[in-house]
Amino acid sequence: MTTSAIAAQLTEIVLAVLLAPLLTGWVNQCRAWLQNRTAPGVLQPYRVLAKLFMKEAVLAHNASPLFRAAPYIIFGCLALAAAIVPTLNTDLPLNAAADAIALVGLLALARFFIALAGMDIGTAFGTLGARREMLIGFLAEPALLMVLFTASIISQSTSLSTIVSVLAHREFVIYPSLALAGVAFTMVSLAENARIPIDNPSTHLELTMIHEAMILEYSGRHLAMIEWAASLKLFVYSCMGLALFFPFGVAQSGDWLGTVLAVPALALKLAAGGVALALIETVSAKMRIFRAPEFLATAFLLAVLAMLTHALLGA
Amino acid sequence: MFQHYGPQLVNLCAAVLLLLAFAMLTQRRILSVINLYAAQGLVLFASTALMAGLTGHLHLYGSALLTLVLKAIALPWILHRLIRRLNVKWDVETLLNVPTTMLVGIVLVILAFNLAAPISRLAGTVASASLGIALAGMLLSFLMMITRSKAVPQVIGFLSMENSLFFAATAAVYGMPMVVELGIALDLLVAAVILGVFLFEIRERFDSVDTRHLEKLKEH
């Protein structure tokens, strides 16, 4: 482990944590443009975070210590997840400790704690949201694992760094299996990030809400941490998608110029991804909650199909 | 460059065809099924044109053109007109268990891949590996014809089966002789017209195009 690797690792975490609200703001901006609304500005999530940090945190009388600790645990899990996904450089020291399966585990841990916190106060909405979140998570997780396994079989490794270096730095090959896996991954990330068609991220007023129902009891700095963690989750999923399906521009170890050039490349790719997400959310309608298993079963089967296609075509 | 990436692009087309076959299998709305069929025709055209470019077989260019005109433009247009005149444009297939259908579909895909493996080892073409996908597409179209109760999706299942058959022919032996291909194309067109007349007849008699009515022997 060299100092340059540690520097790359730290840069990546700091960049992810600082830029995550910007990505959320950009998606909201694109959505507003597509729906002919006046956009609140890309910096709005930062203003919301600043306002929430300034406010006093109000807790219910029967809130347990878990309720207070959960926002920090969730944020920590997602910051660590952001550290594992290679965005600028493939030389990440933490990647030796945690591979793609551990990444799914980290995301599951965050989901586990947010569901516990949702149930902690004992209100109807929190419990309802937690149960729905666990339902979605339980269906989405196998699909996500299958997508990651497809990429792992291609590159013969579950380490995300190796996957990225195989896909981006060897001779360019078109992988039909990754095309199928890409569709599956898009569906999984829509479900996991509480976006339309599974959940609506911009409302607290629907009986069908999932993510917002769990965090209704939070306020002040706790809510800020959770909102920030939600942005970070979107950022992590976007970067994971870019790492698996568009890994071009990520620098190899020791390539400092490449690392510097990777920053605008990442910004461009994320901006394009944000436009695509806003487009999907604008053209599709929210699904009934009982249709969600069907949606995620489709994602899982597509991911299985991707593995089968790889076995058949060898690519 | 083209010789290097061409076969990979044909494989990509094969994967997209498989994806479209699954999308058709699980799509409930008739209008979307027809659009998916048109997309399948376009992908088939792309893969055939790629094969023609890779191998230099002149008749493959002819088949590619035939595919584009017939399967991506003419037949979808006929089908669109048909559902407009039958007034079933917004019909939705209600009795369709998507997860079960897809599970059966996956089993069929595994079966088809295993069945095609020995054959594709013998074929010396650039896209011999995608023979399994063509076979899987055929079986999935069969499944679609079985699971649907409305007549129009059944017709589309039949048409999409021919698409897979055509893809299998190009993948295994660089296409059939031109006479056979023209014959099949004409058959398909005639079949679409006859089935159209047939559908009108069904509707005349039963006031719907649900083929389950045909299972009863007596009218009550």
Boltz contact constraints between the chains, C-beta under 6 A:
constraints:
  - contact:
      token1: [A, 174]
      token2: [B, 8]
      max_distance: 6.0
  - contact:
      token1: [A, 174]
      token2: [B, 12]
      max_distance: 6.0
  - contact:
      token1: [A, 176]
      token2: [B, 11]
      max_distance: 6.0
  - contact:
      token1: [A, 176]
      token2: [B, 12]
      max_distance: 6.0
  - contact:
      token1: [A, 176]
      token2: [B, 15]
      max_distance: 6.0
  - contact:
      token1: [A, 179]
      token2: [B, 15]
      max_distance: 6.0
  - contact:
      token1: [A, 180]
      token2: [B, 15]
      max_distance: 6.0
  - contact:
      token1: [A, 294]
      token2: [B, 98]
      max_distance: 6.0
  - contact:
      token1: [A, 297]
      token2: [B, 99]
      max_distance: 6.0
  - contact:
      token1: [A, 301]
      token2: [B, 102]
      max_distance: 6.0
  - contact:
      token1: [A, 301]
      token2: [B, 106]
      max_distance: 6.0
  - contact:
      token1: [A, 308]
      token2: [B, 109]
      max_distance: 6.0
  - contact:
      token1: [A, 309]
      token2: [B, 15]
      max_distance: 6.0
  - contact:
      token1: [A, 312]
      token2: [B, 113]
      max_distance: 6.0
  - contact:
      token1: [A, 312]
      token2: [B, 132]
      max_distance: 6.0
  - contact:
      token1: [A, 313]
      token2: [B, 11]
      max_distance: 6.0
  - contact:
      token1: [A, 313]
      token2: [B, 129]
      max_distance: 6.0
